[in-house]
Amino acid sequence: MSKAIFVDDVSMVYSRRGEPVTALDAVTLKLPAGSFGSIIGPSGCGKSTLLRLIADIMPPSTGSISIGGAPPRVARRERAIGFVFQAPTLLPWRTLRRNIELPLDIVGPSKESSSHSLDQLIELVGLKGFENALPHELSGGMQQRVAIARSLLLEPQVLLLDEPFGALDEITRQRMNLELLRIWAASQTTALLVTHSISEAVFMSDVVYVMSASPGRLIGQVNVSLPRPRNLDMMRSPEFYDCVNRIRDGLFGNDASGLEKAELPVEVY
């Protein structure tokens, strides 16, 4: 069962050479359970920092975060969080299958984990037949599929993705977008993606959160009404261009009136 993500008035302040630096300032957002959200904003606005706070990699300076109504540390201990980084970071001496199995070597097998479920996961990400391949024998897109499969091995309820396709060419990136949407739908997780691509954010998401330049503030959101499952033809639709233009105007300060206020629904879990 997927879990909602609730970020409530979160700020993050670092110390740099003894001086405080505000990375995030009073960010509040809510991503409903089972939905796909994206965070977009200028470089250095705190997008990746926010993702790491949600993942319990570090605590916020002020404010609170909950996943399914509990602190992120609870979700982390329950193995409910999967994280995909920009670089796949595969171990070069391990086969594709053994790279996917890495979380089991670190935290131990769960009651649900089995060789059968691993085989199903490899098939889900479209890598059946490559189980014994080494990382250098795989394309960049295939390596990222391995990273996605690894993040899903422990059956997380929340999937966090920090620009996983940023290093890929545009053609491969669009193919991987379609693959990720297929995998997300099959795994039934709540997904939150950090990206610099406006078109990618709109194409993938139910809601796009738009952030300002540093210090990162949430200046609004765009709810995407494109039907699912998504296909590339939708990128030619008026609805798609409307969402893209509203986000672009908000990011470049031309007109933020097209952004919706990030209001929280009554049901937060």
N, C-alpha and C positions, 0 to 999 in steps of 0.2 A: 504494500500500500504506500503510495507517495505521500509526501509531507509538504505542508505550506512553509514558506520562508517569510519571516516577519522581522524587519529591521526597524527599530524604533529610536529615532533621534540619536543616531550613532555618529560620534566624532572620533578621529584618530590623530593624535599629536605625537610627532617624533621629536627627538633631540638631535640636532645636527651642530656639532662643534659647540655644544653648550647652549645653543639657541633653539627655542621651540619652533617646529615646523608643522603646520596644520595640513594633513593630507586629505582628511574628510571632515566636513562640517555639517552636523545636524541632518544626516541622511535618514529618511524614513521611507520605506517601501514595503509592499506586501505582494508576494508571488503566490497565487493560489496553488493548492496541491494538484499535481498532474499537469500543470501548464508549462509552457516554454517561454522564458523571458530572456531578454538581452539587455546588457548595459553598454551604452555607447557614450563617448566623450573624448575630449582632446587627450593627447599623451600627457601623462603625469597628473591626471585629475583624480587618481585614486581608485580606478576601476578594479585593478588587480588586488589592491589593498582590501577593498570591500569584499572581494571573493574570498580572500584568505581569512578575514574576520569571520565570515559565515562558516568557513571550514574548520574553525577553531585552531588555526595555525598560530594565531596570536589574538589577544583580547583587545576590544576597543578601549579607548581612553574614557569615553562616556557613552551613555546610552545602553541599549540591550538588543540582543538578537535571539530569536527563537526559531527552532525547526520543529514543526509539529507540536508547538506549544511548550517545548522544553529547550533548555540552553544547548548551544551547539556541542558542548562537551559530551552531553548525553547521546546525541546522535552519532558523534564520532566513536564513542565507546560501544555503541550498538552496531557499528559498521554500516551506518545508514547514509554515509556521505562518500560519493565517488568524485575524484578530482582528476581532470585531464589538463596537463600543462601544454604550453606552446610547443615545446620540444618533447618528442615521445620518450626520451631517456631510456632506451632499451639497453639491456646488458648484452654486449656484442658476442659473448661466448655462450649465451643461452639461446636455444631454439625459440621459435615463435610461441610454441606451446608452453615452454618453460618460462618465458617472459610473462605470459599471461598469468601463470601460476604463482608469480612472485609474492603477491599479497598473502597467499597461504603459507609460504615459507616464513613470513614475518609475523603474522598474527595467529597462524594456525587455522586448520579447517573449521568451517562452521558445520552445523548439523545438516545444512542443506547442500553443502558443496560435495561434488562427486565428479568422477571422470565423465559421466554421462552429461552432466550440466556444463562441463567445460567444452565438450564436443559440440553441444548445442550453441554455446556462446561463440565458438569459432565459426560455426556455420552462420550464425546471426550476423556477424560482421563481415561475412563474405570472404573468409580466408580458408575455407575447407580445401584441403590438398596441400596447404603450405605449413602444416603443423611442425615439420622438422627443418624449415628454412631458418637460416641465421639472419639477423637484422640487415647485414650488408647485401643480402640477396633480395631485399624487399624495396619497393619504391617508397617515396616519402608518404604518399597517401596510404599505402599498406601499413607502414610503420605507425601512422596515427590510428589506424583501425586496431592495431595491437594495443596501443595505449588506451583506447576507448574500451576494448574488451577487458583489459586488466582492471579498469576502473569499475566495471560492472560485475566482476567476478563474485564479489561478496553480496551481490543483489542489493545495492544501495537504493534508498528511497529518494535521494536528492543527488543530482549529477551537476557538478560545477565544472565549467569549461573556460579556461583562460586562453583565448585566442588560439585554439588548437590547429587552425588551418592558415595561420598568418604567413607561414613560410612557403606555402604551396602556390603554384601558378593558378591563374584564374579558372582555367578549364577544370583542373583537378579539384580546385576549391569548390566549384559549383557541384561537381559530382559528389564530393564528400558531404556537402550540405544535404543533398538528397539522401545519402546513406545515413547520416546522423539522424535525420528526421524519421527515417524508417526504423532505426535502432531504438530511438527514444519512444516511438509509439509502441514498439513491441515490448520494451522493458517497463513501461508505465511508471517512469520516474518523473519527478519535478526537475526541470533543467533550467540552468541559468548560465548564459553565455556572455563572456566579455569579448567585444569585437571593435575594430576601428572601421568596419565596413557598414555603411548605412543600409545598402541593399541587402547584405547578408542578415543584418538584424531584423529587417522587415520581413524578409522571406521566411526566416526560421520561426519567428516569434508570435505569441499571442499578445505580448505587451513589450514595448521597448522603453527602457528607462534612460532618460537623457540627462547627462551630467555637464556641469560647467567646468571651465578651466580651474586649475589649482587656486585655492583649496576647493576640493571637489564637493559640489552641492548638487542635489537633485533638483533640476529646474522644471521637470515635468515628465510626462510619459505619453506614449502614443499606443492606443489599443488597436491591434491589427485584426480586421474582420475577414481577412481572406479565408476561404473554406479549407478544410483539411480532408484528405491529404493534399499537400502542396505539390505543384509541378511548375516547371520553368516557364510555361506559358503565362502563369499568373504575374510574372515580372513585367508583362506588357500591359497589364490592366490599369485602368484609371485609379482603382483603389490602391494599388501598389504605389503608383507615382504620387498619389496624394499623401500617403504615409511618409514616403521618402522626402518629399518637399517640406512637409511639416517638421520633420526631424532636422533637415538641413538648415531651414530657417532658424530653428531654435539654437542649433549649435553655433551658427555664424552670427547670431545676434541680430539678424534682420527683422525677425518677427517671431516672438515666442507665443503668440496668441493661439497658434495651432496646436500647442501642447496641452494635454489635459493635466489637471492637478492630480498628484499622486495621492488620492484619497483612499482610505482603508475601508473595505467592506465590513459589515457587522460581523460576519463569520471570518475569524482570523485563522482558523486551523483547517 
